[in-house]
């Protein structure tokens, strides 16, 4: 178990240094030539420099240079492995789940640097003694939050600022969960930014768009609450320092971008973790919740397992479940949707549905559990989601024959089905330099090495392996409709401001992947968990992707960030109120 106050690395593009404190000395005795030694590591996002400082007998510091590793994935390896190597004075360190390429590249660079320092590599690779099992721990708080993503942090902040003692439990070694992978924007209606720009997107319009997108399966009360509190969520985050850049990217004007089109999840976790640190909220990492404690029919805490196998018991007056969905658990999502077997997933490794299992065990009802979303634009070799914001900025989809085939901005389920119906069930998302200028996240895709680029359409067609005449005709037909703002052969009637006319031109090969689980624990607008008997379970609250009902049969892109903040805040407020009354 690790107890920390928030100290998360949310962007990998920085120099990160690790220094020895009181080393455990678990590794074998070594004899080094003192100094600093460097080597290049091949990560998932390219190469980066690893520098190791040693004295005569031990590793004293490791510095990781600028890199382009995926925040919340490859960055996990960069954040975790150096500290483990220093602590154990050993290279016998496991690769980080979901970041095997970065882990192996980093360990290889460490080996090269330590070889140059005169280290005995064979001895360094020998596994040391297993960590001693820590003592069992029991603690008492007002509110325990299970899950350290956006919903969990929103809840914890609200509960703490209501005067309650709060702890966050997180099974992963880092905070962020799926939130940190959010790449688009945050949808909201009737916001201060819309009013300032004179481009109001009404609550009723937002409600109906989301209900239609969810095929009418959305819980009406939850959806209405979500919509009417979306503006308040934007205001709250603005107050916390969220860097919104609204108004430049979508015709619909519901999307609120951040950092000039950068990843919204990283920015959200930046402001939430900063506020949580300011508030002194404790986070217990590598602590896996396994059982909700019930006393006299009320949620009364959580029983967990720490990193070394010890028992961690947190007694609480209220419990907030914010563990996310189950999109990384193929056994579970194929239980409900067998046809999804073998699909890649965009989810982080910890999205395995633990919270749903725990909630069911104490009588919670589930809703829409079979509603599992596949995202149409996923780069298959990396499982990297290519943000649909690119399509809203003017990108188009091209099949293996060089033909455009569908309205790119329809809902994810419809676009996914259209891609799967194409030859060999894949397509390319095609855009120009203007789109790249709008969306800074494209620079990340380029650094990962899966973006094709050429100054001409014919050259790009050759790199894509598609018919150049078909490709040019498809682009020119789209450009004519975009310039006219009407007449698209596939019925696209919004996000048409940007014809593809500014070279160079780009393409990314994509196909669908499992992305979001719309179903989960049933809640009401107070985020109270509803039992199979139809009544709230006292003291038990839930928010985020672990819940169901809000998104119906299909989640609209940009709604997840709003969901976790709106309902995460309510869970914190209501759990604090409940705890205060006990």
C-alpha positions in Angstrom: 0.0 0.0 0.0 1.2 3.5 -0.8 -0.1 6.5 1.1 0.5 9.7 -0.8 -0.8 13.2 -1.2 -1.4 14.0 -4.9 1.9 13.9 -6.8 0.8 12.5 -10.2 2.8 13.0 -13.5 0.1 13.9 -16.0 2.2 14.8 -19.0 5.2 12.7 -20.1 6.8 15.5 -22.1 9.0 16.7 -19.1 12.3 15.8 -17.5 11.6 13.5 -14.5 14.3 12.8 -11.9 14.4 10.1 -9.2 16.8 10.1 -6.3 17.7 7.6 -3.7 16.6 8.2 -0.2 16.9 5.4 2.2 17.5 2.5 -0.2 16.3 -0.9 1.0 19.5 -2.5 -0.5 17.6 -5.6 -1.7 19.8 -6.0 -4.7 23.1 -7.7 -4.8 26.3 -5.9 -3.9 27.7 -3.9 -6.8 30.9 -2.1 -7.7 30.4 0.9 -10.0 32.7 3.5 -11.4 31.1 6.7 -10.0 29.5 9.1 -12.4 26.5 9.7 -14.6 25.9 7.4 -17.6 23.3 7.8 -20.4 21.6 5.6 -22.9 18.7 5.9 -25.4 15.4 4.1 -24.7 13.0 3.1 -27.5 9.5 3.9 -26.1 6.1 3.7 -27.6 6.2 7.3 -28.6 9.8 7.4 -29.9 13.2 7.5 -28.3 14.1 9.3 -25.0 17.3 9.7 -23.0 17.8 7.8 -19.7 20.6 9.0 -17.4 21.8 7.0 -14.4 24.0 8.3 -11.6 25.9 5.9 -9.4 28.4 6.1 -6.6 30.9 3.3 -5.8 28.2 0.8 -4.7 24.7 1.9 -5.5 22.4 3.7 -8.0 21.7 7.1 -6.6 19.6 8.8 -9.3 17.8 8.2 -12.6 16.7 11.0 -14.9 14.3 10.6 -17.8 14.5 13.1 -20.6 11.8 14.7 -22.8 9.6 12.0 -24.3 6.3 11.5 -26.0 4.9 8.6 -24.1 1.1 8.4 -23.7 0.0 10.0 -20.5 -1.6 7.5 -18.2 -0.1 4.6 -20.2 3.5 4.8 -21.3 4.0 7.5 -18.7 3.1 5.0 -16.0 6.3 3.1 -16.8 8.4 6.2 -16.7 6.9 7.3 -13.4 7.1 3.9 -11.7 10.1 1.9 -12.9 13.0 4.2 -12.0 11.8 4.5 -8.4 11.5 0.7 -8.1 15.0 0.2 -9.6 16.5 2.7 -7.1 14.5 1.3 -4.1 15.5 -2.3 -4.8 18.9 -1.6 -6.4 17.9 -4.1 -9.0 16.7 -4.4 -12.6 14.4 -7.3 -11.7 11.4 -5.1 -12.2 8.1 -6.1 -13.9 6.9 -4.3 -17.0 4.0 -2.0 -16.2 0.6 -3.3 -17.3 -0.5 -1.7 -20.6 3.0 -0.2 -21.1 5.1 -3.1 -22.1 7.0 -1.4 -25.0 7.9 1.6 -22.9 8.8 -0.6 -19.9 11.1 -2.8 -21.9 12.7 0.1 -23.7 13.4 1.9 -20.3 14.8 -1.2 -18.7 17.0 -1.8 -21.7 18.4 1.7 -21.5 19.0 1.3 -17.8 20.9 -1.9 -18.5 23.1 -0.2 -21.1 23.9 2.7 -18.8 24.7 0.4 -15.8 26.8 -1.8 -18.1 28.8 1.3 -19.0 29.1 2.1 -15.2 30.7 -1.3 -14.7 27.7 -3.0 -13.0 27.2 -6.7 -12.8 24.1 -7.0 -15.0 23.4 -10.7 -14.3 23.3 -9.9 -10.6 21.2 -6.8 -11.1 18.6 -9.0 -13.0 18.3 -11.5 -10.2 15.0 -11.1 -8.3 15.5 -9.9 -4.8 13.6 -11.0 -1.8 9.9 -10.5 -2.0 8.6 -7.4 -0.2 7.6 -8.2 3.4 3.9 -8.2 4.0 2.9 -5.0 5.6 0.8 -4.9 8.8 -2.9 -4.8 8.4 -4.4 -1.3 8.5 -7.7 0.0 9.8 -8.7 3.6 9.4 -11.8 5.7 10.1 -13.0 8.5 7.8 -16.3 10.3 7.0 -16.3 9.5 3.3 -14.3 6.9 1.4 -14.1 7.3 -2.4 -13.2 4.2 -4.4 -11.4 5.2 -7.7 -9.0 8.0 -8.5 -10.3 9.2 -11.8 -12.3 12.3 -12.7 -15.5 11.2 -10.9 -13.6 10.1 -7.8 -11.6 13.3 -7.5 -14.7 15.5 -8.1 -16.5 13.7 -5.3 -13.6 13.8 -2.9 -13.0 17.5 -3.4 -16.7 18.3 -2.8 -16.9 16.1 0.3 -13.6 17.5 1.7 -14.7 21.1 1.1 -18.0 20.3 2.9 -15.9 19.7 6.0 -15.6 15.9 5.9 -12.6 13.7 6.3 -12.0 11.9 3.0 -9.7 9.2 1.6 -9.4 8.0 -2.0 -8.7 4.3 -2.6 -7.1 3.4 -6.0 -5.9 -0.1 -7.1 -3.6 1.2 -9.8 -0.2 2.7 -9.1 -1.2 6.1 -10.5 -4.2 8.3 -10.6 -6.3 9.2 -13.6 -8.0 6.0 -14.8 -9.8 6.4 -18.1 -10.2 10.1 -17.5 -6.7 10.8 -18.4 -7.3 9.3 -21.9 -10.0 11.8 -22.8 -8.9 13.4 -26.0 -11.7 15.6 -27.2 -13.7 18.2 -25.4 -16.4 18.6 -22.8 -20.0 19.1 -23.9 -22.2 21.5 -22.0 -25.2 23.8 -22.7 -26.0 27.5 -21.9 -22.5 28.1 -20.6 -20.8 31.4 -19.9 -18.5 30.8 -22.9 -21.5 30.2 -25.2 -23.2 33.3 -23.9 -20.0 35.4 -24.3 -19.7 34.2 -27.9 -23.4 34.6 -28.7 -23.7 31.0 -29.7 -26.1 29.5 -27.2 -26.6 25.7 -27.2 -29.8 25.3 -25.2 -30.5 22.8 -22.5 -33.4 21.4 -24.5 -31.3 21.0 -27.6 -28.6 19.2 -25.7 -31.1 17.0 -24.0 -32.8 15.9 -27.2 -29.5 15.4 -29.1 -28.2 13.1 -26.3 -31.6 11.3 -26.0 -31.6 10.7 -29.8 -28.0 9.6 -29.8 -28.8 7.1 -27.0 -31.7 5.7 -29.0 -34.2 6.8 -26.4 -32.8 4.4 -23.7 -31.4 7.2 -21.5 -32.9 7.6 -18.1 -34.9 10.9 -18.6 -34.4 12.2 -15.1 -30.7 11.5 -15.1 -30.3 13.0 -18.5 -32.2 16.2 -17.6 -30.2 16.6 -14.5 -27.0 16.0 -16.5 -27.9 18.7 -19.0 -29.1 21.3 -16.6 -26.0 21.0 -14.5 -23.5 20.9 -17.3 -23.0 24.7 -17.2 -22.4 24.6 -13.5 -19.7 21.9 -14.1 -18.0 24.2 -16.5 -18.2 27.1 -14.1 -16.8 24.9 -11.3 -13.8 23.8 -13.4 -13.2 27.3 -14.6 -12.9 28.3 -11.0 -10.4 25.5 -10.4 -8.3 26.8 -13.3 -9.4 24.7 -16.3 -8.0 26.2 -19.5 -11.0 26.3 -21.8 -10.7 27.5 -25.4 -14.3 27.5 -26.5 -15.8 28.3 -29.8 -13.4 27.5 -32.6 -14.0 23.9 -33.4 -17.6 22.7 -33.8 -20.7 23.9 -35.5 -22.8 22.5 -32.7 -21.0 24.7 -30.2 -21.7 22.2 -27.4 -18.0 21.2 -27.2 -15.6 23.1 -24.9 -12.1 22.4 -25.9 -9.0 22.9 -23.7 -5.5 24.1 -24.4 -6.2 24.9 -28.1 -7.5 21.4 -28.9 -5.3 19.4 -26.6 -6.4 16.4 -24.6 -9.2 17.3 -22.2 -8.6 14.4 -19.8 -5.1 15.5 -19.0 -6.2 19.1 -18.3 -9.1 17.9 -16.1 -6.8 15.7 -14.0 -4.3 18.6 -13.7 -6.9 20.9 -12.1 -8.5 18.2 -10.0 -5.3 16.8 -8.6 -4.0 20.3 -7.9 -7.1 21.2 -5.9 -7.0 17.8 -4.1 -3.4 18.4 -3.1 -4.4 21.9 -1.9 -7.2 20.4 0.2 -4.9 17.8 1.7 -6.9 14.8 0.3 -5.1 11.5 0.9 -4.9 8.9 -1.9 -4.0 5.3 -1.2 -2.5 3.8 -4.4 -2.0 0.1 -5.2 -4.8 -0.6 -2.7 -7.5 -2.8 -4.3 -11.0 -2.5 -3.0 -12.7 -5.9 -2.8 -15.8 -5.6 -0.6 -18.2 -2.9 0.5 -18.7 -3.1 4.2 -22.4 -3.1 5.2 -23.7 -2.5 8.7 -27.4 -2.5 9.6 -28.3 -2.2 5.9 -26.0 0.8 5.3 -22.7 1.2 3.5 -20.1 1.5 6.2 -16.7 1.3 4.5 -14.6 -0.8 2.2 -12.3 -3.8 2.8 -9.2 -3.7 0.5 -6.0 -5.6 -0.2 -2.7 -3.6 -0.1 0.3 -4.1 -2.5 1.9 -6.6 -0.2 -1.2 -8.6 0.4 -2.1 -7.0 3.7 -5.7 -6.1 4.6 -6.7 -2.5 4.6 -10.0 -1.7 6.2 -11.5 1.7 5.8 -14.5 2.4 8.0 -16.6 5.2 6.7 -20.0 6.9 7.2 -20.5 7.0 3.5 -19.0 5.3 0.4 -18.6 6.7 -3.1 -18.1 4.2 -5.9 -16.1 5.7 -8.8 -14.3 2.7 -10.2 -15.1 3.2 -13.9 -16.4 0.7 -16.4 -15.3 -2.7 -17.7 -14.0 -2.0 -21.2 -10.6 -3.6 -20.4 -12.2 -6.9 -19.2 -12.9 -9.0 -22.3 -14.4 -11.8 -20.3 -16.9 -9.4 -18.8 -17.8 -7.4 -21.9 -18.2 -10.5 -24.0 -20.5 -12.0 -21.4 -23.0 -9.4 -22.5 -21.8 -8.9 -26.1 -20.1 -12.1 -27.4 -19.6 -10.6 -30.8 -17.0 -8.2 -29.4 -14.5 -11.0 -28.7 -11.1 -10.1 -30.1 -11.7 -6.3 -30.3 -9.0 -4.0 -29.1 -9.9 -1.7 -26.3 -9.1 2.0 -25.8 -9.5 1.6 -22.0 -6.7 1.7 -19.4 -5.8 -1.7 -17.8 -7.7 -1.0 -14.6 -11.1 -0.7 -16.2 -12.2 -4.2 -15.3 -15.6 -3.7 -13.6 -14.5 -4.4 -10.0 -16.9 -1.8 -8.7 -19.9 -3.3 -10.5 -19.1 -6.7 -9.0 -18.8 -5.2 -5.5 -22.0 -3.3 -5.8 -23.9 -6.3 -7.0 -22.7 -8.3 -4.0 -24.4 -5.8 -1.6 -27.7 -5.8 -3.5 -27.3 -3.0 -6.1 -29.3 -3.1 -9.2 -27.8 -2.7 -12.7 -29.1 -1.0 -15.7 -28.2 -1.0 -19.5 -25.4 -3.4 -18.7 -25.4 -4.9 -22.2 -24.9 -1.4 -23.8 -21.2 -1.4 -24.8 -19.9 1.2 -27.2 -17.3 0.6 -29.8 -15.5 3.7 -31.1 -15.1 3.9 -34.9 -11.6 5.4 -35.1 -9.0 3.4 -33.2 -5.5 2.8 -34.5 -5.3 -0.9 -34.1 -1.6 -1.6 -33.5 -1.6 0.8 -30.5 -5.2 0.8 -29.4 -4.9 4.6 -29.6 -8.3 6.4 -30.0 -8.2 8.9 -32.7 -10.4 11.7 -31.4 -13.7 12.3 -33.2 -12.9 16.0 -32.8 -10.8 15.6 -36.0 -13.9 14.6 -37.9 -15.8 17.6 -36.5 -12.9 19.8 -37.7 -13.4 18.6 -41.3 -11.7 15.2 -41.6 -13.3 12.5 -43.7 -13.3 8.7 -43.8 -11.9 6.9 -46.9 -12.2 3.1 -47.5 -9.7 0.7 -49.0 -10.9 1.6 -52.5 -10.2 5.3 -52.0 -13.9 6.2 -51.6 -15.6 8.2 -49.0 -18.6 6.2 -47.7 -20.5 7.7 -44.8 -21.5 10.8 -42.8 -18.5 11.0 -40.5 -20.2 13.0 -37.7 -23.1 10.7 -37.0 -23.1 8.8 -33.7 -20.3 6.4 -32.9 -22.4 3.3 -33.2 -23.5 4.2 -36.7 -20.1 5.2 -37.9 -18.6 2.1 -36.4 -21.1 -0.1 -38.3 -20.3 1.8 -41.5 -16.5 1.2 -41.1 -17.1 -2.5 -40.4 -19.1 -2.8 -43.6 -16.2 -1.6 -45.7 -13.7 -3.9 -47.5 -11.6 -5.6 -44.8 -13.5 -3.6 -42.2 -11.1 -0.6 -41.9 -10.8 2.9 -43.2 -8.5 5.9 -43.1 -9.3 9.2 -41.4 -8.0 11.9 -43.8 -7.3 15.6 -43.0 -5.0 18.5 -44.0 -2.7 20.9 -42.3 -5.5 23.2 -41.3 -7.1 20.4 -39.1 -3.7 19.7 -37.6 -3.3 23.4 -36.7 -6.6 23.3 -35.0 -6.0 20.1 -33.0 -2.7 20.0 -31.2 -3.4 16.3 -30.2 -2.5 15.4 -33.8 1.1 16.2 -32.9 1.0 13.3 -30.4 -0.3 11.0 -33.1 2.5 12.0 -35.4 5.1 11.4 -32.7 3.7 7.8 -32.3 4.5 7.1 -35.9 1.2 6.0 -37.3 0.3 9.1 -39.3 0.9 9.1 -43.1 1.8 12.4 -44.6 2.3 13.7 -48.1 2.2 17.1 -49.9 -0.1 15.8 -52.6 -3.3 13.8 -52.7 -1.8 11.4 -55.1 1.2 10.8 -53.0 -0.9 10.2 -49.9 -3.1 7.8 -51.9 0.0 5.8 -52.8 1.0 5.6 -49.1 -2.5 4.5 -48.2 -2.6 1.9 -51.0 -5.9 3.2 -52.4 -7.1 4.1 -55.9 -5.7 7.7 -56.5 -8.5 8.7 -58.9 -11.2 7.6 -56.4 -9.4 9.3 -53.6 -9.1 12.6 -55.4 -12.7 12.6 -56.5 -13.8 11.8 -52.9 -11.8 14.8 -51.5 -12.9 17.2 -54.3 -16.6 16.2 -53.8 -16.3 16.8 -50.1 -14.5 20.1 -50.6 -17.2 21.4 -52.9 -19.9 20.5 -50.3 -17.9 22.0 -47.5 -17.3 25.3 -49.4 -21.0 25.5 -50.2 -22.1 24.4 -46.7 -24.6 22.0 -48.3 -25.0 19.3 -50.9 -23.0 16.6 -49.2 -23.8 13.2 -50.9 -23.9 11.5 -47.4 -26.1 14.1 -45.8 -23.5 15.8 -43.6 -24.9 19.2 -42.7 -22.6 20.3 -39.9 -18.9 20.7 -39.2 -18.4 21.7 -42.8 -16.3 24.8 -42.3 -13.0 23.3 -43.3 -12.5 21.9 -46.8 -9.3 19.9 -47.2 -7.3 22.3 -49.3 -4.2 23.1 -47.2 -1.3 20.6 -47.8 0.4 18.6 -46.5 -2.3 15.9 -46.3 -2.5 13.2 -43.6 -4.1 9.8 -43.0 -4.5 7.4 -40.1 -5.6 3.8 -40.6 -8.4 3.0 -38.2 -11.0 0.4 -37.3 -13.5 0.1 -34.3 -12.5 -0.8 -30.8 -14.3 -1.2 -27.4 -14.4 2.2 -25.9 -17.2 2.8 -23.3 -19.6 0.7 -21.2 -22.8 2.7 -20.9 -24.4 0.3 -18.4 -23.6 -0.2 -14.7 -24.9 0.5 -11.3 -28.3 2.1 -11.1 -28.4 5.5 -9.4 -30.9 8.4 -9.0 -30.2 12.1 -9.4 -28.7 12.2 -5.9 -26.2 9.5 -7.0 -27.7 7.1 -4.4 -27.1 3.5 -5.5 -30.5 1.8 -6.1 -31.0 -1.7 -4.8 -32.7 -4.5 -6.6 -35.7 -3.7 -4.4 -35.9 -0.3 -6.0 -34.9 1.7 -3.0 -31.6 3.6 -2.3 -29.0 1.8 -0.3 -28.2 4.2 2.6 -24.8 5.7 2.6 -23.8 4.3 -0.8 -23.2 6.6 -3.8 -21.8 6.1 -7.3 -20.7 8.3 -10.2 -19.0 8.0 -13.5 -18.7 5.1 -15.9 -19.4 2.6 -13.1 -23.0 3.8 -13.3 -25.7 3.3 -16.0 -28.7 5.1 -17.4 -27.2 8.4 -18.4 -26.0 7.6 -21.9 -28.6 5.0 -22.9 -27.6 2.9 -25.9 -24.8 5.1 -27.2 -22.6 7.7 -25.5 -22.2 11.0 -27.3 -18.5 12.1 -27.7 -17.7 14.8 -25.2 -20.4 13.7 -22.7 -18.2 11.5 -20.5 -16.2 14.3 -19.1 -19.4 16.2 -18.3 -20.9 13.1 -16.7 -18.0 12.4 -14.3 -17.9 16.0 -13.1 -21.6 16.6 -12.8 -22.4 13.4 -10.9 -19.0 13.1 -9.2 -19.7 16.5 -7.6 -23.2 15.4 -6.5 -21.8 12.2 -5.0 -19.4 14.2 -3.0 -22.0 16.6 -1.8 -24.6 14.0 -0.9 -22.1 11.6 0.8 -20.8 14.6 2.9 -24.4 15.5 3.8 -25.2 11.8 4.8 -22.0 11.5 6.8 -22.7 14.8 8.6 -26.0 13.5 9.8 -24.6 10.3 11.3 
